[in-house]
Amino acid sequence: MDLFNYCRQETSEVNIGAVPMGGSNPIRIQSMTNTSTMNTEACIEQSKRIIKAGGDYIRLTTQGTREAENLKNINSGLRKQGYMTPLIADVHFNPHVADVAALYAEKVRINPGNYVDSARTFKKIEYTDEEYIEEIKKIKDRFVPFLNICKANHTAIRLGVNHGSLSDRIMSRYGDTPEGLVESCMEFLRICVEEHFKDVVISVKDSNTVTMVRAVRLLVSVMKKEDMIFPLHLGVTEAGEGEDGRIKSALGIGALLSDGYGDTIRVSLSEAPEAEIPVAKKLVNYIMLRKDHPYIPGKQAAEFDYINPVRRQTRAVRNIGGDKLPVVIAECMDGKTEEDSKLKPDYIYTGRELPKQKESGVEYILDADVWKGEAGTWPAYNHEQMPLIGGCNAELKFLFMPYMGMNDEATACLKIHPEIVLISQSNHPNRVGEQRAFAHQLMNDGLKNPIVFFQLYNENNAEDLEIKAAADMGAIIIDGLCDGLFLYNQGHLSHSIVNATSFGILQAGRVRTSKTEYISCPGCGRTLYNLEDTISRIKAATSQFKGLKIGIMGCIVNGPGEMADADYGYVGAGRGRISLYKGKTCIEKNIPEEEAVDKLLELIKKDQ
């Protein structure tokens, strides 16, 4: 695994209808319908919209055998209109439904967490080794007949593990960990290998980007040890909607794509399914620009653990580095920031001149050659000005530094001046690789200066900035290298959008919380209420609760599980009925939908 030079990782090819995946095939894009699978015409029309947007696969929920059987009509209807895009059946809880779906879909997704094991109840169950082996035998006895049906019908499968639906059995032995996610998948994958079934795609997902990325890294490592190279489906579950959903998805998926992992992706937004496709395409196209880039001569630090990374050890310089939260540096403010703004940057870089009217609660960075030591301002040097640093006694200094500027002179300077905060710059086609190499060079040289990552863009569209910046910062944040972020956009976007993107990236990477977080599912045929309208109402009622995580789930499939990381949950319990959760505990069941948002707000306020 080369941390610094982009190359797609080798995987086997899987046949999925007329659109194979893995091997030398392009990274495939997919989405999932949110219409009832019993509504043939609605599914066909929505599928066509997904296809026209650029989707390579379409997934449909199949709650029961009726829905699974109706895939025949949906499939036939699309083929009659000239659409050959493969269909994927999504199955939970009922293995018999998977058997039926395999007759009519080109691929069937099953969830190892609830395929044979009972639905998750969060109960701790103690198993002896013999009892655990017996449970694996039960899985094999039920799973092998399904594989035989798939073989006979040339149907591929996806083993789709979700953190939110790990079984009590897995949770009892492995806990709420990436190891549990991986083992839940490997139990089934080993059976596939034993049965010589090769058309398998795998995924391990979570709404927490850090857990998701670590689980995929671990899964790849475990597969390699067992001589497996099955293709990977990447996604962040319950990413949400709007800018939050885009940033969270781009950060988590982008962190893995940057390392060459991923043969198909789904960006799960709580929006119309066809809206997911352009976001996914932009993300893949941006990562693929790194192909055949100039070589980066990085050397991995001995103390770095790729699968279980920890934050790089640094010396705190004022509020930067050490155990401090990563800071946000901005180029400027729009002049509209409220005194108590949640998204106020920590520092503003103003170049050669301070503004006439300063923001309260913000410190300023000036170019070193015009800095006069004003209170609340700090000097910034470029790497060519290093000889001047010794003549300044400021307790905090910023040094703009590219990776190729890290020579013996720079190393000597940094050893003498631990008060320097480095601002890592890169204009390399693979800036992730070069900025990683920069951080690893510091570790190899025993330097503990904090690093702020400077990311330069020229975007006129907020979505483009969100996707690119989140993808560039994903691996850096999850690797534990980030002490701060400085987004600089030369396009026509307001400074408030750029600043909000910085804070959104840090929150999506779980390193700094600045606002309420919403863990909302993308919706499917199981969704029991108007998801987009409900999210909007919940956000309007609860956005003032900084630091809270609120789960908004269309049904019970992943509900309590994916919300285990949330403080409160809003879950569809039936048509027009909602259940409210506090953590994993259901507080009130079957509330009329029209009362549920107010009840949720009451529950939160009672605990404040």
Residue pairs with C-beta under 8 A, 6 or more apart in sequence:
1 259
1 306
3 259
3 298
3 300
3 306
3 433
3 436
3 437
3 440
4 296
4 297
4 298
4 430
4 433
4 434
4 436
4 437
4 440
5 293
5 295
5 296
5 298
5 430
5 433
6 258
6 260
6 287
6 290
6 291
6 293
6 430
6 433
7 260
8 260
9 220
9 259
9 260
9 261
10 229
11 22
11 23
11 229
11 230
11 231
11 232
11 263
12 22
12 23
12 198
12 229
12 230
12 231
13 20
13 21
13 22
13 23
13 24
13 25
13 231
14 20
14 21
14 22
14 156
14 198
14 199
14 200
14 201
14 230
14 231
15 154
15 156
15 199
16 57
16 86
16 88
16 106
16 107
16 156
16 199
16 201
17 84
17 85
17 86
17 87
17 106
17 107
18 84
18 86
19 28
19 56
19 57
19 85
19 86
21 28
21 201
21 231
21 263
21 264
22 201
22 230
22 231
22 263
23 231
25 263
27 257
27 262
27 263
27 264
27 265
27 284
27 288
28 56
28 57
28 263
28 264
28 265
29 54
29 55
29 56
29 57
29 264
29 265
29 266
29 277
29 280
29 281
29 284
30 55
30 56
30 57
30 58
30 59
30 88
30 264
30 265
30 266
30 280
31 50
31 53
31 55
31 58
31 59
31 266
31 273
31 274
31 276
31 277
31 280
32 58
32 59
32 60
32 61
32 90
32 266
32 273
32 522
32 524
33 43
33 46
33 47
33 50
33 58
33 59
33 60
33 61
33 273
33 524
33 525
34 46
34 272
34 273
34 522
34 523
34 524
34 525
34 527
34 531
35 42
35 43
35 46
35 525
36 42
36 43
36 525
37 43
37 60
37 61
37 62
37 63
37 67
37 70
37 71
37 74
37 525
38 66
38 67
38 70
40 70
40 73
40 74
40 77
41 77
43 60
43 74
44 74
44 77
44 78
44 81
46 273
46 274
47 58
47 74
47 78
47 83
47 85
47 87
48 78
48 81
48 83
49 272
49 273
49 274
50 58
50 85
50 273
50 274
50 277
51 58
51 83
51 85
52 274
53 274
53 277
53 278
54 277
54 278
54 281
55 85
55 274
55 277
56 85
56 86
56 264
57 85
57 86
57 87
57 88
57 107
57 264
58 85
58 86
58 87
58 88
59 87
59 88
59 89
59 90
59 109
59 266
60 67
60 71
60 74
60 87
60 88
60 89
60 90
60 105
60 524
60 525
61 67
61 90
61 524
61 525
61 526
62 68
62 71
62 89
62 90
62 91
62 97
62 101
63 92
63 97
63 525
63 526
64 94
64 97
65 96
65 97
65 100
67 97
67 525
68 89
68 91
68 97
68 98
68 100
68 101
68 104
69 100
69 104
71 87
71 89
71 101
71 104
71 105
72 103
72 104
74 87
75 87
75 104
75 105
78 84
78 85
78 87
86 105
86 106
86 107
87 104
87 105
87 106
87 107
88 105
88 106
88 107
88 108
88 109
88 158
89 97
89 98
89 101
89 102
89 104
89 105
89 107
89 108
89 109
90 109
90 160
90 524
91 97
91 98
91 101
91 108
91 109
91 110
91 111
91 115
92 111
92 114
92 165
92 557
93 114
93 119
93 557
95 110
95 115
95 116
95 142
95 143
95 146
98 108
98 110
98 115
98 146
99 145
99 146
99 149
101 108
102 108
102 146
102 149
102 150
102 153
102 155
103 149
103 153
103 155
105 155
106 155
106 156
107 155
107 156
107 157
107 158
107 201
108 150
108 155
108 156
108 157
108 158
109 157
109 158
109 160
110 146
110 157
110 158
110 159
110 160
110 188
111 160
111 161
111 162
111 165
112 159
112 160
112 161
112 167
112 184
112 185
112 187
112 188
113 120
113 161
113 162
113 165
113 166
113 167
113 170
113 184
114 120
114 165
114 167
115 139
115 142
115 143
115 188
116 138
116 139
116 142
116 143
117 135
117 139
117 167
117 168
117 169
117 170
118 167
118 168
120 165
120 166
120 167
120 168
120 171
120 560
120 561
121 168
122 168
122 171
122 560
122 564
122 584
123 168
123 172
124 168
124 171
124 172
125 168
125 169
125 172
126 172
127 135
127 169
127 172
127 173
132 169
132 173
135 169
136 187
139 187
139 188
139 191
140 191
143 188
143 191
144 191
144 195
146 157
147 157
147 191
147 192
147 195
147 197
149 155
150 156
150 157
150 197
150 199
151 197
154 199
155 199
156 199
156 200
156 201
157 192
157 197
157 199
157 200
157 201
158 200
158 201
158 202
158 203
158 233
159 185
159 188
159 189
159 192
159 200
159 201
159 202
159 203
160 202
160 203
160 205
160 233
161 181
161 184
161 185
161 202
161 203
161 204
161 205
162 205
162 206
162 237
162 558
162 561
162 562
163 176
163 181
163 204
163 205
163 206
163 207
163 208
163 211
163 212
163 215
163 237
163 561
163 562
164 206
164 207
164 237
164 238
164 558
164 559
164 560
164 561
164 562
164 563
164 564
165 557
165 558
165 561
165 562
166 176
166 180
166 181
166 184
166 561
167 184
170 180
170 183
170 184
171 180
173 180
173 183
174 180
174 183
176 564
178 204
178 211
178 214
178 215
178 218
179 218
181 204
181 206
181 211
181 215
181 219
182 204
182 215
182 218
182 219
182 222
184 204
185 202
185 204
185 219
186 219
186 222
186 223
186 226
189 200
189 202
189 223
189 228
189 230
190 226
192 198
192 200
193 226
193 228
200 230
201 230
201 231
201 232
201 233
201 263
201 264
202 219
202 230
202 231
202 232
202 233
203 232
203 233
203 234
203 235
204 212
204 215
204 216
204 219
205 212
205 235
205 236
205 237
206 212
206 215
206 236
206 237
206 562
207 236
207 237
207 238
207 239
207 519
207 562
207 565
208 510
208 565
209 236
209 248
209 251
209 252
209 255
209 474
209 478
209 508
209 509
209 510
210 478
210 509
210 510
212 236
212 237
212 252
213 252
213 255
213 256
213 474
213 475
213 478
214 307
214 308
214 478
216 232
216 234
216 256
216 261
217 256
217 259
217 306
217 307
218 307
219 232
220 232
220 261
221 307
223 229
223 230
231 263
231 264
232 256
232 261
232 262
232 263
232 264
233 262
233 263
233 264
233 265
233 266
234 252
234 253
234 256
234 257
234 261
234 262
234 264
234 265
234 266
235 249
235 253
235 265
235 266
235 267
235 268
236 248
236 249
236 252
236 253
236 268
237 268
237 521
237 558
237 562
238 268
238 519
238 520
238 521
238 522
238 551
238 553
238 558
238 562
239 245
239 248
239 249
239 252
239 267
239 268
239 269
239 270
239 520
239 522
240 248
240 269
240 270
240 518
240 519
240 520
240 535
241 269
241 270
241 271
241 520
241 532
241 535
243 462
243 463
243 466
243 500
243 501
243 504
244 504
244 508
244 517
244 518
245 267
245 268
245 269
245 270
245 271
245 520
246 267
246 269
246 279
246 463
246 466
246 467
246 470
247 466
247 470
247 501
247 504
247 505
247 508
248 470
248 508
249 267
249 268
249 269
249 279
249 283
249 470
250 267
250 279
250 283
250 466
250 467
250 468
250 470
250 471
250 474
251 470
251 471
251 473
251 474
251 477
251 505
251 508
251 509
252 474
252 508
253 262
253 265
253 267
253 283
253 471
253 474
254 283
254 287
254 467
254 470
254 471
254 472
254 474
254 475
255 471
255 474
255 475
255 477
255 478
256 262
257 265
257 283
257 284
257 287
257 471
258 287
258 290
258 432
258 433
258 471
258 474
258 475
259 475
265 280
265 283
265 284
266 276
266 280
267 276
267 279
267 280
267 283
268 276
268 521
268 522
269 275
269 276
269 279
269 522
270 520
270 521
270 522
270 523
270 531
270 532
270 535
270 552
271 522
271 532
273 522
276 522
279 463
279 467
282 463
282 464
282 467
283 467
283 471
286 467
286 468
286 471
287 471
289 429
290 429
290 430
290 432
290 433
293 428
293 429
293 430
293 433
294 428
294 429
296 403
296 428
296 430
296 433
296 434
296 437
297 437
298 433
298 434
298 436
298 437
298 440
298 441
299 437
299 440
299 441
299 444
300 440
301 440
301 443
301 444
302 444
303 443
304 440
304 443
304 479
306 479
309 478
309 479
309 480
310 480
311 480
312 439
312 442
312 443
312 451
312 480
312 481
313 448
314 321
314 322
314 448
314 449
314 450
314 451
314 483
315 321
315 322
315 418
315 448
315 449
315 450
316 322
316 323
316 324
316 450
317 395
317 396
317 418
317 419
317 420
317 421
317 449
317 450
318 395
318 396
319 327
319 346
320 327
320 396
320 421
320 450
320 452
320 483
320 484
321 421
321 448
321 449
321 450
321 483
322 450
324 483
325 506
325 511
325 512
326 477
326 482
326 483
326 484
326 485
326 506
326 511
326 512
327 345
327 346
327 347
327 452
327 483
327 484
327 485
328 345
328 346
328 347
328 484
328 485
328 486
328 499
328 502
328 503
328 506
329 345
329 346
329 347
329 348
329 349
329 365
329 423
329 452
329 484
329 485
329 486
330 345
330 347
330 348
330 349
330 486
330 487
330 495
330 498
330 499
330 502
331 348
331 349
331 488
331 495
331 498
332 348
332 350
332 355
332 495
333 345
333 348
333 359
333 362
333 495
333 496
333 499
334 494
334 495
334 496
335 357
336 496
337 344
337 359
337 496
339 360
339 361
342 503
342 514
342 515
342 546
343 496
343 499
343 500
343 503
343 514
343 515
344 359
344 361
344 362
345 362
345 499
345 502
346 362
346 363
346 484
347 362
347 363
347 364
347 365
347 378
348 359
348 362
348 363
348 364
348 365
349 364
349 365
349 380
349 486
350 364
350 365
350 366
351 366
351 367
352 366
352 367
352 370
353 366
353 370
354 364
354 366
354 374
354 377
358 364
358 376
363 376
363 377
363 378
364 374
364 376
364 377
364 378
365 377
365 378
365 379
365 380
365 398
366 374
366 377
366 378
366 379
366 380
367 379
367 380
368 379
368 380
368 381
368 385
368 388
368 389
368 392
368 397
369 385
369 388
371 377
371 378
371 379
371 380
371 392
371 394
373 394
378 394
378 396
378 397
378 398
379 392
379 394
379 397
379 398
380 397
380 398
380 399
380 400
380 423
381 388
381 389
381 397
381 398
381 399
381 400
382 399
382 400
383 399
383 400
383 401
383 402
383 405
383 410
386 399
386 409
386 410
386 413
389 397
389 399
389 413
389 417
389 420
390 416
390 417
394 419
395 419
396 419
396 421
397 417
397 419
397 420
397 421
398 420
398 421
398 422
398 423
398 452
399 420
399 421
399 422
399 423
400 423
400 425
400 454
401 410
401 422
401 423
401 424
401 425
401 438
402 424
402 425
402 426
402 438
403 424
403 426
403 428
403 434
403 435
403 437
403 438
403 441
406 438
406 441
406 442
411 445
411 447
413 420
414 420
414 422
414 442
414 445
414 447
414 449
415 447
418 448
418 449
420 449
421 449
421 450
421 451
421 452
421 483
421 484
422 438
422 442
422 449
422 450
422 451
422 452
423 451
423 452
423 453
423 454
423 486
424 435
424 438
424 439
424 451
424 452
424 453
424 454
425 454
425 456
426 434
426 435
426 438
427 456
428 434
431 455
431 472
432 472
432 475
432 476
435 453
435 476
435 481
436 475
436 476
436 479
436 481
438 451
439 451
439 476
439 479
439 481
442 448
442 449
442 451
450 483
450 484
451 481
451 482
451 483
451 484
452 483
452 484
452 485
452 486
453 473
453 476
453 481
453 482
453 484
453 485
453 486
454 486
454 488
455 469
455 472
455 473
455 485
455 486
455 487
455 488
456 488
456 489
456 490
457 465
457 468
457 469
457 487
457 488
457 489
457 490
457 491
458 489
458 490
458 491
459 465
459 468
459 489
459 491
459 493
460 491
460 492
460 493
461 491
461 493
462 493
462 497
462 501
465 487
465 489
465 491
465 493
465 497
465 498
465 501
466 501
466 504
469 487
469 501
469 502
469 505
470 501
470 504
470 505
470 508
473 482
473 485
473 505
473 509
474 509
476 482
477 505
477 506
477 509
477 511
478 509
482 506
482 509
482 511
485 502
485 505
485 506
486 502
487 498
487 499
487 501
487 502
488 498
489 498
503 512
503 514
503 515
506 512
506 514
507 513
507 514
507 515
507 517
513 546
513 547
514 546
515 543
515 546
516 539
516 542
516 543
516 544
516 545
516 546
516 547
516 548
516 549
516 550
517 548
517 549
517 550
518 535
518 538
518 539
518 549
518 550
518 551
518 552
519 549
519 550
519 551
519 552
519 562
519 563
519 565
519 566
520 531
520 535
520 551
520 552
520 553
521 527
521 531
521 552
521 553
521 554
521 558
521 562
523 531
523 532
523 554
524 554
526 554
526 555
526 557
527 554
527 555
527 572
528 554
528 555
528 572
528 573
528 574
528 575
528 576
528 577
529 554
529 572
529 576
529 578
529 593
531 552
531 554
534 552
534 570
534 597
535 552
537 597
538 550
538 552
538 570
538 597
538 600
541 597
541 598
541 600
541 601
542 548
542 550
542 600
542 601
542 604
545 604
545 608
548 567
548 568
548 604
549 565
549 566
549 567
549 568
550 566
550 567
550 568
550 569
550 570
550 600
551 559
551 562
551 563
551 566
551 568
551 569
551 570
551 571
551 581
552 569
552 570
553 559
553 562
553 563
553 569
553 570
553 571
553 572
554 572
555 571
555 572
556 571
556 572
556 573
559 569
559 571
559 572
559 581
560 569
560 571
560 581
560 584
560 586
563 569
563 571
563 581
563 583
563 584
564 583
564 584
566 581
566 583
567 582
567 583
567 604
568 580
568 581
568 582
568 600
568 603
568 604
569 580
569 581
569 582
570 578
570 580
570 581
570 596
570 597
570 600
571 578
571 579
571 580
571 581
572 578
573 579
573 589
573 590
574 590
576 592
576 593
577 590
577 591
577 592
577 593
578 590
578 591
578 592
578 593
578 596
579 586
579 588
579 589
579 590
579 591
580 586
580 587
580 588
580 591
580 596
580 599
580 600
580 603
581 587
582 603
582 607
587 603
588 599
588 603
591 599
